[in-house]
Amino acid sequence: MGSPVVVLAGGTGGAKLARGMLDVAGEDLVVIANTADDLEVHGAYVSPDPDLCIFWLADRIDDRGWGLRDDTFAVMDGLRALGADVWFELGDRDLAVGIERARRLGEGARLTETLAELGAALGLRARVLPMADVPVRTSVRARDAWTPFQEFMIRGCGEGPVQDMRLHGIDEAALTAEARAAIASARAIVIGPSNPVISIGPILAVPGMRGALVASAAPVVAVSPIVGGSVLKGPTEPFMRWAGHPLSANGVAAHYAGLLDGLVADEEADGLPVLRTDTLMADAAGRRRLAAETLRFAEGLAA
């Protein structure tokens, strides 16, 4: 293995870019994923963003954009038949992942270890690391009510306006040794095109994370999640509005102020180098192209 390429990811955009980067960087790829969306449900410990990244990197993602390809839903159907409120849907094999993770965590394993075990079971060449091993949970205030993030997204359909958000447990979190080592030895660090506030924000809020990124000799570049002036998926717009930033490349750059050496976007931005390119990742070729262009841009900034 050479010097790693580190991708910070949370959600579909970051996972898709990570899959493209796998074609470019191979086993040198390290993904640090948001875990503030994690939850315990159906007797399982579910880690949506790391699992999404692992399923994409293992080429096991389902066409619906989440879960394992061709999974069945017999357990969810059975729970509904018993009158259970199945508001969080998991396929049978996806549920098995969460049940096994809950068992391992109950034995004292770190979340880092459980993600490595899942990656090994699926034949993953890259590494997916959690942003922290201790639980951090996002809650959102919208329509004058506080709800856990997954309930906000699923029961509340992610509808704003967002009035506030909290990261419970963030003060007790810490950058893991594995994540710190990857960042310190990286040749490039890429912030994926995930929601800057709710997906990347928790990663950057982990004590020690910003300091490690700033101290690293690697260039830090972000890929904007804004495509053609809008967001393809998810509640980025209401969260950016709550954070006080416009839905634009300038808004993304402002949100990451003090961290970036460059920005990849399909529009210009002020105050830092910008690689202006098509950021739509419609297929495997598009993911690979954007990843290759982003890595060349980042490495060029280090030259």
N, C-alpha and C positions, 0 to 999 in steps of 0.2 A: 504493500500500500504506500502511496505517496502522500503528499500534503492534502488534507481533506478539503473538499468544497462543502461548506456548511450552508444549509438552507433552513431559514426559520419559516415554519408553515403552520397554518391552522385553517382547515376548511378546504373546499374543492380547488380553488385557485392555486393555493400553495402545493397541494398534493399533485395536481396536474403538472405544475412546473417541476416539482421534484422528479416525477416520472420522466420528463424530458431530460432533466439533468442526469438521470441514471444512464441514459444512452450516451451522454457526453463524458461523465466523470467515472462511471462504473463503480467499483467497490470503494472508491475514494469519497463517495457521497455520504454525508452525515446530515440527517434531518433532525432538527430540534422542534418538537411539536407542542402546540398548546394543549394543556391538560385542564384548563379552568372550566371546560365544558363537561368534564367527567361527571358521571352519576352512578348511583347504585339502584338498580331496578330489576325486577324479575329474579332476584337472588343472584344477580350478576354485577360485576364491576365493569362498567362500560366506559371506554376511553375513546370517544368518537373521532377526534382529530388524529391521534397517533394511528388508530386502526385504519382510518381512511387512507393515510399515507402508506401504511404497510400494504393494504389491499391494492392500491394503485401500483406500488413498486413491485409487487409480486405478480402483477397482471392478473389479479383475481377480483377486481372491482366489477360490480354488476352494472349493467347498462343504465339502470335507474340513477346511478351516481353515488350510491352508498351500499354498504353491505357486500357480501360475497356473491360472486356470480352463481346463478342458478340455485340459490338457496331456497329452501322450503319454509313454510310458516305454520307448521302443524301445531307447535306449542302456543303461538299467539291465537290461532283459531280455537284451540282447546281452552285457553284462558277465557276467551270471550264467551264460549259456550257455557262456562261456569259462572258467568256474570261479572267477570273482572273488568275493571276499567283499563283497557290496553291503550293508553295514550302514547306510549313509546314503543315503536315497532322494531322487533329484532327477528331476523331469520334464525332458523334452528341452529345452523353451524356458527352463526355470529353469536348467538346466545351461548353456545358451548365455549366460545373464546372467553366471554365475560365470566362464565361460571368458573372456568379453570383459573382465570386471573384472580377472581375473588378468593379461591382456595389458596393460591400461592401467596397472595398478600396476607391472608390470614395466618399462614405459616411463618411470616416475617420477611418474605422476599420484598425487595424494592421494586417499584414500578419499572425502573430501568431494566431490571432483570426479566420481568414478565414480558416486556416488549421485545427484548432480545430473543426470548424463547419462542414467541409467536413468529418473529421474523425467521428464525431457524426452521421452524416447522413448515413454513411456506416457501423455504428456499431462497430467502432474501439475500442479495449480494451487498446491499447498502445497510447502513445502521439508522434506526429511528430511535431517538432519545426523547424522553419526556423533559419538559422545561424544568420540572422539579419532581422529587420523589414524594413529598408530603402533599396532602390534598389541598388544592386551591379551587374555590368554587365562585363562579360569577353569578351575581343576581342583578336584575334589571328593574328599574322603576319606570313604568309606563302606565298611562291612564290612572295615575295616582295610586298604583299598587305595586308592591315589590314581589317579584317572582324569580325562582331559579331560572337560569338561562334556557335550559332545554324546555321548560314549560312556557317561557316567553316565546320561544321559537315555534313550538308545536301547538300548544293550546291557544296561544295568543297570536299565532301566525306571523310573529316577528314584526308586528305593527307598532309604529311609533305614534306620537313623538316620544323619543327617549328622554326621560327627565333626569335620570341618574343611573349609575352603575357602581357596584362594589365588588371587590375581590376578597372574599372571605378566606382567611388563612395565609394571605400573601406575606405577611410579616414573619411568619414562621417558616416560610419556604427558603430554599437556598439553591444556588446553582450547583448542579451535581459535578462530581469530579470528572465524569466522562464528557459532559458538555463543556466544561471549562477547558479541558485538554484539547478538544476538537477546535474550539474557537482560537485558542492560543497558537495552534499549529496550522491553522487554515491558510490556504492560498487565496481564497475568496470567500466572502460571506454575503449571501443573497437573502434579502427579506422578500418572501414570496408575495404574490398578488392576492393576499387574503385580506379580510376586513382589518384595516389598521388599528381600529379601536378595540374591537371585541375579540379578535383572533390573535393578532400580533401583540396588542397592548399587554395582555397578561404575561406573555413571554418576557417582554422588556421590563415588566414590573417586578420580576423575580429578583430579590436582592443579589447583587453581584453581576447580573447579566449586562447591564449597560456599561459598567466598568470594564468587564471582560471584552466587550465589543470595541470599546474605545481604545483599550490597551493593545489589542491585537494588531499585528503588522499588516494583516490582510485588509484589502479594500472592502468597504461595506456598501453594497448597492441594493436598492429596492426596486422591485417591479410593481408598477402601479396597477391596482385592480380596476381602474377606470378605463373602460374600453369604449371609444367613440362617444365620450362624454357621459356615459351612464355605467351602471353596474349590471353585470350579467346575472348575478344570483346573490341573494342574501340581503340583509338589512344594513348595508354599508352606509347608505345615504342618511338615515336617521341618526346613526351613531356618529358620523362625521359632523352632522349639524350640531349634535349635542356637544361634541368636542370643540366646536367653534371653527371648523375648517370647511372650505368649499369643496364640492365634489369635483376635484380637478387634480392635475399633476402638482400644481402649486400647493393644494391642500394636503396631498400626501406628503410632499417634501416638508411642509411646515409641521406636520404631525411627528415626523421623524427628525426634527431639527436637532443638530448636534451629533448625529450618528452617521449620516450618509456621506460617502465620497462621490456618489453618482446615483442617477435615477434612470430607469428604463420605462418609457411611456410612449404613447402614440401622439403626444402633444408636447410642446415646449414647457419648460419650467424655469423659474428664475433662481439664480444664485448658486447653481452647481452644475457639473457636467451632466448632460442628458443624452442617452442613446434613444433617438426617436425611431420607433419601429412598430410594426404590427404586433400587438400584444394578445391578439385573439388566438387561443389554442384550441382550434376546432377538431384537430385530429392528431395522431401520433407524429406526423411530419411537422405540424405546427408547434407542438410541444418541444420537439427536438430542436427545431430551428431557433425558437425563442431562448431555450436554455443555452445553446451554443453561442448565440449572439450576446447574451447576458454575461456568460463566463468570459468571452473574449473582451468585452467592454470592461469588466471588473479587473481582469489581469492587465489590461492596457493602462488602467489608472495607477497600477502599482509600478509600472515600468519607469 
